[in-house]
Amino acid sequence: MNVNSDKDALIVTDVQYDFLPGGALGVEGGDRVIPVINRLMPLFEHVVFSRDWHPADHVSFSREPEFVDKSWPEHCVRGTHGAEFHRDLEKPGRAMVVSKATDPKREAYSCFQDTGLADELRDRGVERVFVTGLATDYCVKWTAQDALKSGFDVVVVSDAVAGIDVPEGNVEKAVSELKEQGAVFAGSSDIRAAVEGES
């Protein structure tokens, strides 16, 4: 799968401490996506880092979290360590940072929701996005869906995402939905091999 530096963008979704093992809402095995994303980064001129950037009184927080939509433990409160990008995640100077879920009264899983990202990518000539990060069955899924709705072609990098999978089977369901809606799934090795084969 070839990468066109002018028309493709890499989206790095929510690789923040609170979503990684040991965090408030840690994704099991979530840290394994970091080296994969780092290897992909140099292939893209356009790179987007999304982050949950919650106020302390965000609507999704629950004192007795059920770990489902709108009932999560407090996480990624802006300005806290848990909201920071992991230190091992390489962040090039050209990268855009998109903060989402900043309204205390609204949940927002997608980095396209109320951020202006779609217009920014169009202005840059981007036609296709490669989605990576956390979590497959929530923010990755919603980001990919909104990208499709915004008219972009979407590739989900299968070994650069990890999911919560609550309830069990939620990740499989998310993958099926995305494929039905037009997203393509590809491994990072296939993407890198195609680029290296051109050089």
Secondary structure as the mmCIF struct_conf table of DSSP 4:
data_model
#
loop_
_struct_conf.conf_type_id
_struct_conf.id
_struct_conf.beg_label_comp_id
_struct_conf.beg_label_asym_id
_struct_conf.beg_label_seq_id
_struct_conf.end_label_comp_id
_struct_conf.end_label_asym_id
_struct_conf.end_label_seq_id
TURN_TY1_P TURN_TY1_P1 SER A 5 LYS A 7
STRN STRN1 ASP A 8 THR A 13
STRN STRN2 GLN A 16 GLN A 16
HELX_RH_3T_P HELX_RH_3T_P1 TYR A 17 PHE A 19
BEND BEND1 LEU A 20 LEU A 20
TURN_TY1_P TURN_TY1_P2 PRO A 21 GLY A 22
BEND BEND2 GLY A 23 GLY A 23
TURN_TY1_P TURN_TY1_P3 ALA A 24 LEU A 25
HELX_LH_PP_P HELX_LH_PP_P1 GLY A 26 VAL A 27
TURN_TY1_P TURN_TY1_P4 GLU A 28 GLY A 29
HELX_RH_3T_P HELX_RH_3T_P2 GLY A 30 ARG A 32
HELX_RH_AL_P HELX_RH_AL_P1 VAL A 33 LEU A 40
HELX_RH_3T_P HELX_RH_3T_P3 MET A 41 LEU A 43
BEND BEND3 GLU A 45 GLU A 45
STRN STRN3 HIS A 46 ASP A 52
STRN STRN4 HIS A 54 HIS A 54
TURN_TY1_P TURN_TY1_P5 ALA A 56 ASP A 57
TURN_TY1_P TURN_TY1_P6 VAL A 59 SER A 60
STRN STRN5 PHE A 61 PHE A 61
BEND BEND4 ARG A 63 GLU A 64
BEND BEND5 PHE A 67 PHE A 67
STRN STRN6 VAL A 68 VAL A 68
TURN_TY1_P TURN_TY1_P7 ASP A 69 LYS A 70
STRN STRN7 SER A 71 TRP A 72
BEND BEND6 GLU A 74 GLU A 74
STRN STRN8 VAL A 77 VAL A 77
TURN_TY1_P TURN_TY1_P8 ARG A 78 GLY A 79
BEND BEND7 THR A 80 THR A 80
HELX_RH_3T_P HELX_RH_3T_P4 HIS A 81 ALA A 83
BEND BEND8 GLU A 84 GLU A 84
STRN STRN9 PHE A 85 PHE A 85
HELX_LH_PP_P HELX_LH_PP_P2 HIS A 86 HIS A 86
TURN_TY1_P TURN_TY1_P9 ARG A 87 ASP A 88
BEND BEND9 LEU A 89 LEU A 89
TURN_TY1_P TURN_TY1_P10 GLY A 93 ARG A 94
STRN STRN10 MET A 96 LYS A 100
BEND BEND10 ASP A 103 ASP A 103
TURN_TY1_P TURN_TY1_P11 PRO A 104 LYS A 105
TURN_TY1_P TURN_TY1_P12 CYS A 111 THR A 115
HELX_RH_AL_P HELX_RH_AL_P2 LEU A 117 ASP A 123
TURN_TY1_P TURN_TY1_P13 ARG A 124 GLY A 125
STRN STRN11 ARG A 128 LEU A 134
HELX_RH_PI_P HELX_RH_PI_P1 THR A 136 VAL A 140
HELX_RH_AL_P HELX_RH_AL_P3 LYS A 141 LYS A 149
TURN_TY1_P TURN_TY1_P14 SER A 150 GLY A 151
STRN STRN12 ASP A 153 ALA A 162
BEND BEND11 VAL A 166 PRO A 167
TURN_TY1_P TURN_TY1_P15 GLU A 168 GLY A 169
HELX_RH_AL_P HELX_RH_AL_P4 ASN A 170 GLN A 181
TURN_TY1_P TURN_TY1_P16 GLY A 182 GLY A 182
STRN STRN13 VAL A 184 ALA A 186
HELX_RH_AL_P HELX_RH_AL_P5 SER A 188 GLU A 198
#
